[in-house]
Amino acid sequence: MKNQQGAQPNNPLHGVKLIDILEHLTQVYTWEELASKININCFKSNPSIKSSLTFLRKTPWAREKVEQLYLKSLKK
């Protein structure tokens, strides 16, 4: 069995859970700011961590946008 540790040493998202990304973003931005940065309904209509997690797990393009915003927010 192959050891997965260190399999993606240059990937800044390696080992970061989606819930941690959302919790970080909601501390940095309001839901309104998130909705203006990423135009997805889970940030506009009754936003919550739980509903956003459900949507983002099923929607790879939206998750990618959220991950990119997360990385950008870390550089500030």
Biopython code that builds the backbone (N, CA, C, O; Angstrom):
import numpy as np
from Bio.PDB.StructureBuilder import StructureBuilder

atoms = [
    (1, "MET", "N", (0.840, -1.182, 0.000)),
    (1, "MET", "CA", (0.000, 0.000, 0.000)),
    (1, "MET", "C", (0.885, 1.246, 0.000)),
    (1, "MET", "O", (1.861, 1.328, 0.746)),
    (2, "LYS", "N", (0.539, 2.187, -0.824)),
    (2, "LYS", "CA", (1.332, 3.391, -0.999)),
    (2, "LYS", "C", (1.031, 4.406, 0.108)),
    (2, "LYS", "O", (-0.122, 4.580, 0.501)),
    (3, "ASN", "N", (2.057, 5.058, 0.596)),
    (3, "ASN", "CA", (1.894, 6.080, 1.617)),
    (3, "ASN", "C", (1.415, 7.370, 0.964)),
    (3, "ASN", "O", (2.101, 7.903, 0.091)),
    (4, "GLN", "N", (0.253, 7.885, 1.365)),
    (4, "GLN", "CA", (-0.304, 9.086, 0.765)),
    (4, "GLN", "C", (0.275, 10.371, 1.355)),
    (4, "GLN", "O", (0.113, 11.444, 0.773)),
    (5, "GLN", "N", (0.941, 10.274, 2.492)),
    (5, "GLN", "CA", (1.479, 11.469, 3.120)),
    (5, "GLN", "C", (2.536, 12.099, 2.222)),
    (5, "GLN", "O", (3.451, 11.418, 1.759)),
    (6, "GLY", "N", (2.407, 13.398, 1.978)),
    (6, "GLY", "CA", (3.350, 14.085, 1.125)),
    (6, "GLY", "C", (3.108, 13.855, -0.353)),
    (6, "GLY", "O", (3.960, 14.195, -1.174)),
    (7, "ALA", "N", (1.964, 13.285, -0.712)),
    (7, "ALA", "CA", (1.673, 12.990, -2.111)),
    (7, "ALA", "C", (1.479, 14.267, -2.928)),
    (7, "ALA", "O", (1.703, 14.269, -4.138)),
    (8, "GLN", "N", (1.065, 15.341, -2.278)),
    (8, "GLN", "CA", (0.839, 16.613, -2.965)),
    (8, "GLN", "C", (1.503, 17.758, -2.195)),
    (8, "GLN", "O", (0.816, 18.650, -1.699)),
    (9, "PRO", "N", (2.819, 17.736, -2.095)),
    (9, "PRO", "CA", (3.492, 18.727, -1.255)),
    (9, "PRO", "C", (3.325, 20.171, -1.738)),
    (9, "PRO", "O", (3.431, 21.096, -0.932)),
    (10, "ASN", "N", (3.068, 20.387, -3.023)),
    (10, "ASN", "CA", (2.932, 21.741, -3.548)),
    (10, "ASN", "C", (1.485, 22.217, -3.654)),
    (10, "ASN", "O", (1.232, 23.322, -4.134)),
    (11, "ASN", "N", (0.537, 21.395, -3.213)),
    (11, "ASN", "CA", (-0.871, 21.760, -3.271)),
    (11, "ASN", "C", (-1.259, 22.427, -1.947)),
    (11, "ASN", "O", (-1.337, 21.753, -0.919)),
    (12, "PRO", "N", (-1.506, 23.761, -1.960)),
    (12, "PRO", "CA", (-1.839, 24.444, -0.708)),
    (12, "PRO", "C", (-3.181, 24.007, -0.104)),
    (12, "PRO", "O", (-3.451, 24.276, 1.066)),
    (13, "LEU", "N", (-4.016, 23.337, -0.899)),
    (13, "LEU", "CA", (-5.309, 22.875, -0.397)),
    (13, "LEU", "C", (-5.245, 21.442, 0.133)),
    (13, "LEU", "O", (-6.230, 20.938, 0.672)),
    (14, "HIS", "N", (-4.106, 20.792, -0.014)),
    (14, "HIS", "CA", (-3.988, 19.400, 0.425)),
    (14, "HIS", "C", (-4.223, 19.303, 1.930)),
    (14, "HIS", "O", (-3.542, 19.959, 2.718)),
    (15, "GLY", "N", (-5.184, 18.486, 2.314)),
    (15, "GLY", "CA", (-5.487, 18.279, 3.730)),
    (15, "GLY", "C", (-6.435, 19.310, 4.323)),
    (15, "GLY", "O", (-6.793, 19.212, 5.497)),
    (16, "VAL", "N", (-6.851, 20.302, 3.531)),
    (16, "VAL", "CA", (-7.782, 21.321, 4.026)),
    (16, "VAL", "C", (-9.202, 20.879, 3.686)),
    (16, "VAL", "O", (-9.521, 20.622, 2.525)),
    (17, "LYS", "N", (-10.046, 20.793, 4.707)),
    (17, "LYS", "CA", (-11.422, 20.343, 4.500)),
    (17, "LYS", "C", (-12.290, 21.494, 4.009)),
    (17, "LYS", "O", (-12.048, 22.654, 4.341)),
    (18, "LEU", "N", (-13.302, 21.160, 3.218)),
    (18, "LEU", "CA", (-14.217, 22.155, 2.675)),
    (18, "LEU", "C", (-14.893, 22.946, 3.793)),
    (18, "LEU", "O", (-15.085, 24.156, 3.664)),
    (19, "ILE", "N", (-15.252, 22.287, 4.872)),
    (19, "ILE", "CA", (-15.897, 23.009, 5.977)),
    (19, "ILE", "C", (-14.946, 24.046, 6.567)),
    (19, "ILE", "O", (-15.381, 25.129, 6.957)),
    (20, "ASP", "N", (-13.661, 23.730, 6.637)),
    (20, "ASP", "CA", (-12.683, 24.686, 7.164)),
    (20, "ASP", "C", (-12.551, 25.890, 6.233)),
    (20, "ASP", "O", (-12.404, 27.023, 6.691)),
    (21, "ILE", "N", (-12.604, 25.638, 4.927)),
    (21, "ILE", "CA", (-12.536, 26.719, 3.942)),
    (21, "ILE", "C", (-13.738, 27.648, 4.118)),
    (21, "ILE", "O", (-13.579, 28.868, 4.162)),
    (22, "LEU", "N", (-14.939, 27.072, 4.218)),
    (22, "LEU", "CA", (-16.146, 27.887, 4.374)),
    (22, "LEU", "C", (-16.148, 28.659, 5.690)),
    (22, "LEU", "O", (-16.550, 29.822, 5.724)),
    (23, "GLU", "N", (-15.707, 28.028, 6.761)),
    (23, "GLU", "CA", (-15.675, 28.714, 8.053)),
    (23, "GLU", "C", (-14.690, 29.886, 8.006)),
    (23, "GLU", "O", (-14.962, 30.951, 8.560)),
    (24, "HIS", "N", (-13.556, 29.687, 7.350)),
    (24, "HIS", "CA", (-12.585, 30.769, 7.197)),
    (24, "HIS", "C", (-13.191, 31.912, 6.388)),
    (24, "HIS", "O", (-13.116, 33.073, 6.790)),
    (25, "LEU", "N", (-13.794, 31.577, 5.243)),
    (25, "LEU", "CA", (-14.344, 32.612, 4.371)),
    (25, "LEU", "C", (-15.462, 33.398, 5.050)),
    (25, "LEU", "O", (-15.584, 34.605, 4.839)),
    (26, "THR", "N", (-16.280, 32.725, 5.867)),
    (26, "THR", "CA", (-17.376, 33.443, 6.527)),
    (26, "THR", "C", (-16.870, 34.293, 7.695)),
    (26, "THR", "O", (-17.601, 35.144, 8.201)),
    (27, "GLN", "N", (-15.638, 34.071, 8.121)),
    (27, "GLN", "CA", (-15.038, 34.954, 9.122)),
    (27, "GLN", "C", (-14.410, 36.181, 8.456)),
    (27, "GLN", "O", (-14.353, 37.261, 9.044)),
    (28, "VAL", "N", (-13.944, 35.995, 7.221)),
    (28, "VAL", "CA", (-13.302, 37.085, 6.482)),
    (28, "VAL", "C", (-14.337, 37.953, 5.770)),
    (28, "VAL", "O", (-14.206, 39.176, 5.728)),
    (29, "TYR", "N", (-15.367, 37.315, 5.210)),
    (29, "TYR", "CA", (-16.381, 38.010, 4.415)),
    (29, "TYR", "C", (-17.769, 37.763, 4.989)),
    (29, "TYR", "O", (-17.998, 36.776, 5.688)),
    (30, "THR", "N", (-18.695, 38.673, 4.685)),
    (30, "THR", "CA", (-20.108, 38.422, 4.996)),
    (30, "THR", "C", (-20.670, 37.527, 3.887)),
    (30, "THR", "O", (-20.026, 37.330, 2.857)),
    (31, "TRP", "N", (-21.854, 36.995, 4.100)),
    (31, "TRP", "CA", (-22.492, 36.179, 3.050)),
    (31, "TRP", "C", (-22.745, 37.033, 1.813)),
    (31, "TRP", "O", (-22.609, 36.563, 0.684)),
    (32, "GLU", "N", (-23.117, 38.301, 2.038)),
    (32, "GLU", "CA", (-23.374, 39.204, 0.905)),
    (32, "GLU", "C", (-22.109, 39.405, 0.072)),
    (32, "GLU", "O", (-22.159, 39.402, -1.158)),
    (33, "GLU", "N", (-20.973, 39.581, 0.755)),
    (33, "GLU", "CA", (-19.696, 39.745, 0.043)),
    (33, "GLU", "C", (-19.338, 38.475, -0.723)),
    (33, "GLU", "O", (-18.865, 38.537, -1.857)),
    (34, "LEU", "N", (-19.566, 37.331, -0.099)),
    (34, "LEU", "CA", (-19.285, 36.064, -0.784)),
    (34, "LEU", "C", (-20.151, 35.933, -2.033)),
    (34, "LEU", "O", (-19.670, 35.515, -3.086)),
    (35, "ALA", "N", (-21.424, 36.288, -1.914)),
    (35, "ALA", "CA", (-22.341, 36.198, -3.055)),
    (35, "ALA", "C", (-21.922, 37.143, -4.175)),
    (35, "ALA", "O", (-22.101, 36.826, -5.351)),
    (36, "SER", "N", (-21.366, 38.297, -3.822)),
    (36, "SER", "CA", (-20.940, 39.228, -4.869)),
    (36, "SER", "C", (-19.644, 38.764, -5.531)),
    (36, "SER", "O", (-19.405, 39.054, -6.703)),
    (37, "LYS", "N", (-18.814, 38.051, -4.787)),
    (37, "LYS", "CA", (-17.554, 37.544, -5.341)),
    (37, "LYS", "C", (-17.767, 36.264, -6.155)),
    (37, "LYS", "O", (-17.129, 36.058, -7.188)),
    (38, "ILE", "N", (-18.673, 35.411, -5.674)),
    (38, "ILE", "CA", (-18.980, 34.150, -6.355)),
    (38, "ILE", "C", (-20.499, 34.075, -6.474)),
    (38, "ILE", "O", (-21.206, 33.939, -5.475)),
    (39, "ASN", "N", (-20.988, 34.165, -7.704)),
    (39, "ASN", "CA", (-22.421, 34.254, -7.953)),
    (39, "ASN", "C", (-23.077, 32.873, -7.919)),
    (39, "ASN", "O", (-23.356, 32.274, -8.958)),
    (40, "ILE", "N", (-23.316, 32.385, -6.700)),
    (40, "ILE", "CA", (-23.999, 31.092, -6.538)),
    (40, "ILE", "C", (-25.110, 31.248, -5.500)),
    (40, "ILE", "O", (-24.955, 31.971, -4.516)),
    (41, "ASN", "N", (-26.221, 30.566, -5.729)),
    (41, "ASN", "CA", (-27.402, 30.724, -4.880)),
    (41, "ASN", "C", (-27.178, 30.328, -3.428)),
    (41, "ASN", "O", (-27.810, 30.893, -2.536)),
    (42, "CYS", "N", (-26.298, 29.375, -3.173)),
    (42, "CYS", "CA", (-26.123, 28.949, -1.775)),
    (42, "CYS", "C", (-25.516, 30.071, -0.926)),
    (42, "CYS", "O", (-25.565, 30.004, 0.302)),
    (43, "PHE", "N", (-24.941, 31.107, -1.567)),
    (43, "PHE", "CA", (-24.441, 32.272, -0.838)),
    (43, "PHE", "C", (-25.475, 33.397, -0.801)),
    (43, "PHE", "O", (-25.335, 34.335, -0.016)),
    (44, "LYS", "N", (-26.519, 33.314, -1.649)),
    (44, "LYS", "CA", (-27.504, 34.395, -1.765)),
    (44, "LYS", "C", (-28.797, 34.107, -1.015)),
    (44, "LYS", "O", (-29.318, 34.977, -0.317)),
    (45, "SER", "N", (-29.315, 32.898, -1.153)),
    (45, "SER", "CA", (-30.632, 32.564, -0.635)),
    (45, "SER", "C", (-30.511, 31.694, 0.620)),
    (45, "SER", "O", (-30.093, 30.539, 0.548)),
    (46, "ASN", "N", (-30.881, 32.261, 1.762)),
    (46, "ASN", "CA", (-30.762, 31.559, 3.053)),
    (46, "ASN", "C", (-29.397, 30.893, 3.232)),
    (46, "ASN", "O", (-29.329, 29.681, 3.435)),
    (47, "PRO", "N", (-28.318, 31.658, 3.160)),
    (47, "PRO", "CA", (-26.994, 31.043, 3.227)),
    (47, "PRO", "C", (-26.686, 30.435, 4.597)),
    (47, "PRO", "O", (-27.022, 30.988, 5.644)),
    (48, "SER", "N", (-26.041, 29.287, 4.541)),
    (48, "SER", "CA", (-25.543, 28.644, 5.757)),
    (48, "SER", "C", (-24.372, 27.758, 5.366)),
    (48, "SER", "O", (-24.209, 27.399, 4.200)),
    (49, "ILE", "N", (-23.571, 27.417, 6.347)),
    (49, "ILE", "CA", (-22.437, 26.525, 6.090)),
    (49, "ILE", "C", (-22.966, 25.193, 5.564)),
    (49, "ILE", "O", (-22.442, 24.652, 4.591)),
    (50, "LYS", "N", (-24.014, 24.665, 6.216)),
    (50, "LYS", "CA", (-24.532, 23.347, 5.845)),
    (50, "LYS", "C", (-25.045, 23.307, 4.401)),
    (50, "LYS", "O", (-24.715, 22.390, 3.650)),
    (51, "SER", "N", (-25.853, 24.302, 4.014)),
    (51, "SER", "CA", (-26.392, 24.290, 2.652)),
    (51, "SER", "C", (-25.275, 24.514, 1.624)),
    (51, "SER", "O", (-25.300, 23.940, 0.536)),
    (52, "SER", "N", (-24.313, 25.340, 1.975)),
    (52, "SER", "CA", (-23.193, 25.588, 1.068)),
    (52, "SER", "C", (-22.354, 24.331, 0.883)),
    (52, "SER", "O", (-21.937, 24.019, -0.233)),
    (53, "LEU", "N", (-22.105, 23.612, 1.968)),
    (53, "LEU", "CA", (-21.345, 22.357, 1.871)),
    (53, "LEU", "C", (-22.046, 21.377, 0.936)),
    (53, "LEU", "O", (-21.407, 20.762, 0.082)),
    (54, "THR", "N", (-23.349, 21.232, 1.097)),
    (54, "THR", "CA", (-24.124, 20.307, 0.262)),
    (54, "THR", "C", (-23.978, 20.676, -1.209)),
    (54, "THR", "O", (-23.712, 19.814, -2.047)),
    (55, "PHE", "N", (-24.151, 21.959, -1.522)),
    (55, "PHE", "CA", (-24.066, 22.409, -2.911)),
    (55, "PHE", "C", (-22.653, 22.248, -3.464)),
    (55, "PHE", "O", (-22.473, 21.728, -4.565)),
    (56, "LEU", "N", (-21.660, 22.688, -2.713)),
    (56, "LEU", "CA", (-20.282, 22.679, -3.219)),
    (56, "LEU", "C", (-19.734, 21.263, -3.408)),
    (56, "LEU", "O", (-18.894, 21.035, -4.278)),
    (57, "ARG", "N", (-20.199, 20.325, -2.606)),
    (57, "ARG", "CA", (-19.749, 18.933, -2.776)),
    (57, "ARG", "C", (-20.263, 18.337, -4.082)),
    (57, "ARG", "O", (-19.646, 17.428, -4.637)),
    (58, "LYS", "N", (-21.403, 18.855, -4.577)),
    (58, "LYS", "CA", (-22.005, 18.330, -5.808)),
    (58, "LYS", "C", (-21.616, 19.139, -7.043)),
    (58, "LYS", "O", (-21.913, 18.731, -8.165)),
    (59, "THR", "N", (-20.956, 20.280, -6.850)),
    (59, "THR", "CA", (-20.731, 21.220, -7.950)),
    (59, "THR", "C", (-19.257, 21.602, -8.047)),
    (59, "THR", "O", (-18.824, 22.583, -7.443)),
    (60, "PRO", "N", (-18.484, 20.819, -8.814)),
    (60, "PRO", "CA", (-17.030, 21.047, -8.871)),
    (60, "PRO", "C", (-16.611, 22.445, -9.323)),
    (60, "PRO", "O", (-15.645, 22.985, -8.783)),
    (61, "TRP", "N", (-17.300, 23.054, -10.292)),
    (61, "TRP", "CA", (-16.882, 24.379, -10.762)),
    (61, "TRP", "C", (-17.044, 25.427, -9.663)),
    (61, "TRP", "O", (-16.219, 26.333, -9.544)),
    (62, "ALA", "N", (-18.095, 25.308, -8.865)),
    (62, "ALA", "CA", (-18.325, 26.266, -7.787)),
    (62, "ALA", "C", (-17.324, 26.047, -6.657)),
    (62, "ALA", "O", (-16.820, 27.001, -6.063)),
    (63, "ARG", "N", (-17.045, 24.787, -6.370)),
    (63, "ARG", "CA", (-16.063, 24.486, -5.327)),
    (63, "ARG", "C", (-14.698, 25.051, -5.703)),
    (63, "ARG", "O", (-13.979, 25.574, -4.852)),
    (64, "GLU", "N", (-14.350, 24.943, -6.971)),
    (64, "GLU", "CA", (-13.063, 25.472, -7.427)),
    (64, "GLU", "C", (-12.989, 26.985, -7.210)),
    (64, "GLU", "O", (-11.953, 27.501, -6.791)),
    (65, "LYS", "N", (-14.078, 27.692, -7.492)),
    (65, "LYS", "CA", (-14.110, 29.142, -7.278)),
    (65, "LYS", "C", (-13.964, 29.476, -5.790)),
    (65, "LYS", "O", (-13.265, 30.423, -5.430)),
    (66, "VAL", "N", (-14.617, 28.704, -4.937)),
    (66, "VAL", "CA", (-14.529, 28.918, -3.498)),
    (66, "VAL", "C", (-13.091, 28.650, -3.014)),
    (66, "VAL", "O", (-12.558, 29.397, -2.194)),
    (67, "GLU", "N", (-12.482, 27.591, -3.524)),
    (67, "GLU", "CA", (-11.099, 27.276, -3.147)),
    (67, "GLU", "C", (-10.150, 28.388, -3.585)),
    (67, "GLU", "O", (-9.230, 28.739, -2.845)),
    (68, "GLN", "N", (-10.360, 28.945, -4.773)),
    (68, "GLN", "CA", (-9.513, 30.037, -5.263)),
    (68, "GLN", "C", (-9.674, 31.285, -4.389)),
    (68, "GLN", "O", (-8.689, 31.954, -4.077)),
    (69, "LEU", "N", (-10.906, 31.597, -3.997)),
    (69, "LEU", "CA", (-11.147, 32.740, -3.122)),
    (69, "LEU", "C", (-10.477, 32.507, -1.763)),
    (69, "LEU", "O", (-9.913, 33.432, -1.179)),
    (70, "TYR", "N", (-10.541, 31.292, -1.273)),
    (70, "TYR", "CA", (-9.887, 30.947, -0.011)),
    (70, "TYR", "C", (-8.379, 31.200, -0.093)),
    (70, "TYR", "O", (-7.801, 31.820, 0.800)),
    (71, "LEU", "N", (-7.749, 30.723, -1.161)),
    (71, "LEU", "CA", (-6.311, 30.919, -1.311)),
    (71, "LEU", "C", (-5.980, 32.405, -1.400)),
    (71, "LEU", "O", (-4.992, 32.861, -0.824)),
    (72, "LYS", "N", (-6.808, 33.160, -2.125)),
    (72, "LYS", "CA", (-6.593, 34.607, -2.261)),
    (72, "LYS", "C", (-6.719, 35.290, -0.896)),
    (72, "LYS", "O", (-5.968, 36.213, -0.582)),
    (73, "SER", "N", (-7.687, 34.820, -0.084)),
    (73, "SER", "CA", (-7.916, 35.457, 1.225)),
    (73, "SER", "C", (-6.757, 35.178, 2.185)),
    (73, "SER", "O", (-6.518, 35.959, 3.105)),
    (74, "LEU", "N", (-6.043, 34.084, 1.982)),
    (74, "LEU", "CA", (-4.905, 33.768, 2.844)),
    (74, "LEU", "C", (-3.718, 34.690, 2.578)),
    (74, "LEU", "O", (-2.889, 34.909, 3.461)),
    (75, "LYS", "N", (-3.639, 35.221, 1.379)),
    (75, "LYS", "CA", (-2.514, 36.071, 0.996)),
    (75, "LYS", "C", (-2.644, 37.499, 1.512)),
    (75, "LYS", "O", (-1.678, 38.261, 1.494)),
    (76, "LYS", "N", (-3.849, 37.859, 1.974)),
    (76, "LYS", "CA", (-4.081, 39.234, 2.461)),
    (76, "LYS", "C", (-3.378, 39.484, 3.765)),
    (76, "LYS", "O", (-3.466, 40.583, 4.314)),
]
sb = StructureBuilder()
sb.init_structure("model")
sb.init_model(0)
sb.init_chain("A")
sb.init_seg("    ")
for serial, (resi, resn, name, xyz) in enumerate(atoms, 1):
    if name == "N":
        sb.init_residue(resn, " ", resi, " ")
    sb.init_atom(name, np.array(xyz, "f"), 0.0, 1.0, " ", f" {name:<3s}", serial, name[0])
structure = sb.get_structure()
